[in-house]
Amino acid sequence: MAESTQNYKNHAKFVPIYHYVLAPILIFNFGAMAYHAFQQPDMYNLWAVVMAAALIMIGLFARVFALKAQDRVIRLEERMRMRERLPADLKGWIQEFTADQLIALRFASDAELPELAATVLRDNIQARDAIKKLVKDWRVDDHRV
């Protein structure tokens, strides 16, 4: 895949089939089952509502579990990158970065990383969003989940 232009405004990952097809179908199904169970309350229809809710939870957990696994890999990758790119005086602080800080810093270019990492630590910037907004030279990540 060719590298695309990525920045703060367009970096969020949307999976059209998941976000615009699957999620609405699951929500509509839950609503239809709940309505049907309200109209004809019996064990079968109540069970259909429970199963519709379970399908929504499966869909949500599938996304959350994938994102959590991705976050773990990003933490490892960024710590390895920092060992290569940070100056000696900052290398001792690598373990002090939180998961959110590492996840946000992944978008900083190699050249920008040392200065931005120092700023994040010095100013104790915790929010992913705030860190991403500080990135000037965006490093493309086309492999997001």
Summary of the structure (lengths in Angstrom):
residues: 145
radius of gyration: 21.2
end to end distance: 15.1
largest distance: 69.8
contacts: 369
relative contact order: 0.13
helix: 68%
strand: 1%
